[in-house]
Amino acid sequence: MRWYVPPLLAFMACVALAIAAGMATPDFAGWRPAFCEGGACFCEAPRAAGWAQPSNTYSNLGYVLAGLLALGWSGSQPLLPGGANLMRRQRAYGLVFGVAIVVIGLGSLFFHGTLTFAGQFTDLLGMYLLSNLLLVYNLARLLRLKGGMFAALYVGLTAAFGGLMLIAPETRRYTFALGIASALILEVVLYVRQRPKMEPPWLLSALAVFGLAYVVWTLDGTRAWCDPTSWLQGHAVWHILGAVSATLAFVYYWREKDR
């Protein structure tokens, strides 16, 4: 069986479950509402029945597809006996990368589908899983951390950011940005000090797509691009572009060659 068949079958099952759950008209009226600046969670107007924001909800399936494909690829490739590439030397790194992307999709789907604080927390948890993974993975490449130390740092950092989200949800964007910025700084340090055989165009492409996604996110958040009842939502485009950016980042790390 081709490596991509199980991920595609799992993705189709996720699509079917998401549609069925939306048609079931779940009721989350008694749940704690999401924390959104100004009281409005992005441009798309909440629907009275089904998922609250259908466009912003279903667009997260792009993350699910990207993460499942990363999982399928990581699990199917032969491992290298040694060298600089941690992802190809220890399967867990690539699998955790795929899981993080899937959790982003499912968490954000739950958030936009319910507009609850529980959904918002799972959404941010997925984002922290990815940003912290990039940060700690680069630390592991730079300092040659053992697996146990990597796991402790990764879990501890994610738990700390998750706890801060519960206490001060208004800090969520700053902590995520801090994780991404720190990972990029370490990437520069790695390139200068160790000169691993990387392929920078993949990372630059990931950053370019993410930058474009951020512009679209800003246009939606400021209501510069806003049609509340349209299926074409800027925040939905942000989700799709974010999934593409995460995929490009995965390819970048996977293609690191031994020195």
C-alpha positions as CSV (number, residue, x, y, z in Angstrom):
1,M,0.0,0.0,0.0
2,R,1.3,3.5,-0.9
3,W,2.3,5.6,2.1
4,Y,-0.3,8.3,1.3
5,V,-3.3,6.0,1.2
6,P,-3.8,5.7,5.0
7,P,-3.5,9.4,5.6
8,L,-6.0,10.2,2.8
9,L,-8.5,7.6,4.2
10,A,-8.1,9.1,7.7
11,F,-8.6,12.6,6.2
12,M,-11.8,11.5,4.5
13,A,-13.1,10.1,7.8
14,C,-12.3,13.4,9.5
15,V,-14.2,15.4,6.8
16,A,-17.2,13.1,7.2
17,L,-17.1,13.4,11.0
18,A,-16.8,17.2,10.8
19,I,-19.8,17.5,8.5
20,A,-21.9,15.1,10.6
21,A,-21.0,17.0,13.8
22,G,-22.0,20.3,12.2
23,M,-25.3,18.9,11.0
24,A,-26.1,17.6,14.4
25,T,-26.5,21.2,15.6
26,P,-24.5,20.9,18.9
27,D,-25.5,23.2,21.7
28,F,-22.7,25.0,23.5
29,A,-24.7,27.8,25.0
30,G,-23.8,26.9,28.6
31,W,-20.1,26.8,27.9
32,R,-17.7,29.6,28.8
33,P,-17.4,31.9,25.7
34,A,-14.1,32.4,23.9
35,F,-12.0,35.4,24.8
36,C,-12.0,37.7,21.8
37,E,-10.9,41.4,21.7
38,G,-13.9,43.6,21.2
39,G,-16.3,40.7,21.8
40,A,-16.2,39.5,18.2
41,C,-14.2,36.5,17.2
42,F,-13.1,37.4,13.6
43,C,-15.3,38.6,10.8
44,E,-17.5,35.6,10.1
45,A,-20.9,36.0,11.7
46,P,-21.9,33.2,14.0
47,R,-24.7,31.0,12.6
48,A,-27.8,30.1,14.6
49,A,-27.5,26.4,13.8
50,G,-24.6,24.0,13.1
51,W,-21.1,25.1,13.5
52,A,-20.9,28.7,14.6
53,Q,-18.5,29.8,11.9
54,P,-18.6,27.2,9.1
55,S,-16.0,28.7,6.8
56,N,-13.5,29.2,9.5
57,T,-14.3,25.8,10.8
58,Y,-14.0,23.6,7.7
59,S,-10.9,25.4,6.4
60,N,-9.0,23.8,9.3
61,L,-9.3,20.5,7.6
62,G,-6.3,21.7,5.6
63,Y,-4.1,21.4,8.7
64,V,-5.5,18.0,9.3
65,L,-4.6,16.8,5.8
66,A,-1.1,18.3,6.1
67,G,-0.5,16.7,9.5
68,L,-1.7,13.3,8.4
69,L,0.5,13.4,5.3
70,A,3.5,14.3,7.5
71,L,2.6,11.4,9.8
72,G,2.3,9.0,6.9
73,W,5.6,10.1,5.3
74,S,7.5,10.0,8.6
75,G,6.2,6.6,9.4
76,S,7.0,5.1,6.0
77,Q,10.6,6.3,5.5
78,P,13.7,4.3,6.5
79,L,15.7,5.7,9.4
80,L,19.3,6.8,9.0
81,P,21.9,5.2,11.2
82,G,23.4,8.6,12.2
83,G,24.2,12.1,11.1
84,A,22.8,15.6,11.6
85,N,19.2,15.1,10.7
86,L,17.3,14.3,13.9
87,M,14.0,13.7,12.0
88,R,15.5,11.0,9.8
89,R,17.5,9.5,12.7
90,Q,14.7,9.2,15.2
91,R,11.2,8.7,14.0
92,A,9.6,10.4,17.0
93,Y,10.5,13.9,15.8
94,G,8.7,13.7,12.5
95,L,5.7,12.0,14.1
96,V,5.4,14.7,16.8
97,F,5.6,17.3,14.0
98,G,2.7,15.7,12.2
99,V,0.7,15.3,15.4
100,A,1.2,19.0,16.2
101,I,-0.2,20.0,12.8
102,V,-3.2,17.7,13.2
103,V,-3.9,19.1,16.7
104,I,-3.8,22.6,15.3
105,G,-6.5,21.7,12.8
106,L,-8.7,19.9,15.2
107,G,-8.3,22.4,17.9
108,S,-9.1,25.4,15.6
109,L,-12.0,23.5,14.1
110,F,-13.4,23.0,17.6
111,F,-12.8,26.7,18.4
112,H,-14.5,28.2,15.4
113,G,-17.2,25.6,15.4
114,T,-18.2,26.4,19.0
115,L,-16.7,29.8,19.9
116,T,-16.1,28.5,23.4
117,F,-13.1,29.1,25.6
118,A,-12.4,25.3,25.7
119,G,-12.2,25.4,21.9
120,Q,-9.9,28.4,22.0
121,F,-7.7,26.6,24.5
122,T,-7.3,23.6,22.2
123,D,-6.7,25.9,19.3
124,L,-3.8,27.6,21.1
125,L,-2.5,24.3,22.5
126,G,-2.0,23.1,18.9
127,M,-0.2,26.3,18.0
128,Y,2.1,25.9,21.0
129,L,2.8,22.3,20.2
130,L,4.2,23.4,16.8
131,S,6.0,26.6,17.8
132,N,7.6,24.9,20.9
133,L,8.5,21.9,18.7
134,L,10.4,24.2,16.3
135,L,12.1,25.9,19.2
136,V,13.1,22.8,21.2
137,Y,14.0,20.9,18.0
138,N,16.5,23.6,17.1
139,L,17.9,23.5,20.6
140,A,18.3,19.8,20.2
141,R,20.2,20.3,16.9
142,L,22.4,23.0,18.4
143,L,23.1,21.5,21.8
144,R,22.7,17.8,20.9
145,L,20.1,17.2,23.5
146,K,19.2,13.7,24.4
147,G,15.7,12.5,23.9
148,G,14.7,12.7,27.5
149,M,15.8,16.3,27.8
150,F,14.1,17.2,24.6
151,A,10.8,15.7,25.9
152,A,11.1,17.4,29.2
153,L,11.7,20.8,27.7
154,Y,9.0,20.4,25.1
155,V,6.3,19.2,27.5
156,G,7.3,21.8,30.2
157,L,7.3,24.7,27.8
158,T,4.0,23.7,26.3
159,A,2.5,23.2,29.8
160,A,3.8,26.6,30.9
161,F,2.3,28.4,27.9
162,G,-1.0,26.5,28.3
163,G,-1.2,27.5,31.9
164,L,-0.6,31.1,31.1
165,M,-3.4,30.9,28.5
166,L,-5.8,29.9,31.3
167,I,-4.6,32.7,33.6
168,A,-4.1,35.5,31.1
169,P,-5.6,34.6,27.7
170,E,-4.8,38.1,26.3
171,T,-1.1,37.0,26.2
172,R,-1.7,34.1,23.8
173,R,-0.5,35.8,20.6
174,Y,2.6,37.2,22.3
175,T,3.7,33.8,23.6
176,F,3.2,32.2,20.3
177,A,5.1,34.9,18.5
178,L,7.9,34.6,21.1
179,G,8.2,30.9,20.3
180,I,8.3,31.4,16.6
181,A,10.8,34.2,16.8
182,S,13.1,32.2,19.2
183,A,13.0,29.2,16.8
184,L,14.0,31.5,13.9
185,I,16.9,33.0,15.9
186,L,18.2,29.6,16.7
187,E,17.9,28.7,13.0
188,V,20.2,31.6,12.1
189,V,22.7,30.5,14.9
190,L,22.7,27.0,13.6
191,Y,23.4,28.1,10.1
192,V,26.3,30.3,11.1
193,R,27.9,27.9,13.6
194,Q,27.3,24.5,12.2
195,R,26.5,25.0,8.5
196,P,24.3,22.0,8.2
197,K,23.4,21.1,4.6
198,M,20.0,22.7,4.5
199,E,17.9,23.9,1.6
200,P,17.0,27.4,2.6
201,P,14.4,28.0,-0.2
202,W,12.0,25.6,1.6
203,L,12.2,27.7,4.9
204,L,12.1,31.0,3.0
205,S,9.0,29.7,1.2
206,A,7.4,28.7,4.5
207,L,8.1,32.2,5.9
208,A,6.8,33.9,2.8
209,V,3.5,32.0,2.9
210,F,3.2,32.6,6.6
211,G,3.8,36.3,6.1
212,L,1.1,36.4,3.4
213,A,-1.2,34.5,5.8
214,Y,-0.5,37.1,8.5
215,V,-1.5,39.9,6.2
216,V,-4.8,38.2,5.4
217,W,-5.3,37.5,9.1
218,T,-4.8,41.2,9.9
219,L,-7.2,42.3,7.1
220,D,-9.8,40.0,8.6
221,G,-9.1,41.0,12.2
222,T,-9.3,44.7,11.4
223,R,-12.4,44.2,9.3
224,A,-10.6,45.7,6.3
225,W,-11.7,42.6,4.4
226,C,-15.0,41.5,5.9
227,D,-18.2,40.1,4.6
228,P,-19.7,38.4,7.7
229,T,-22.1,36.2,5.8
230,S,-19.8,35.1,2.9
231,W,-18.2,31.7,2.7
232,L,-15.0,33.4,1.5
233,Q,-13.5,34.5,4.8
234,G,-10.0,36.0,5.3
235,H,-9.5,33.9,8.5
236,A,-10.3,30.7,6.5
237,V,-7.7,31.7,4.0
238,W,-5.3,32.2,6.9
239,H,-5.9,28.6,7.9
240,I,-5.2,27.2,4.4
241,L,-2.0,29.3,4.0
242,G,-1.0,28.3,7.5
243,A,-1.3,24.6,6.6
244,V,0.8,25.2,3.5
245,S,3.5,27.0,5.5
246,A,3.6,24.2,8.1
247,T,4.0,21.6,5.3
248,L,6.9,23.6,3.7
249,A,8.6,23.8,7.2
250,F,8.3,20.0,7.6
251,V,9.9,19.5,4.2
252,Y,12.7,21.9,5.1
253,Y,13.6,20.0,8.3
254,W,13.2,16.6,6.6
255,R,15.6,17.5,3.8
256,E,18.4,18.4,6.1
257,K,21.5,16.4,4.9
258,D,24.4,15.0,6.9
259,R,27.4,17.2,7.1
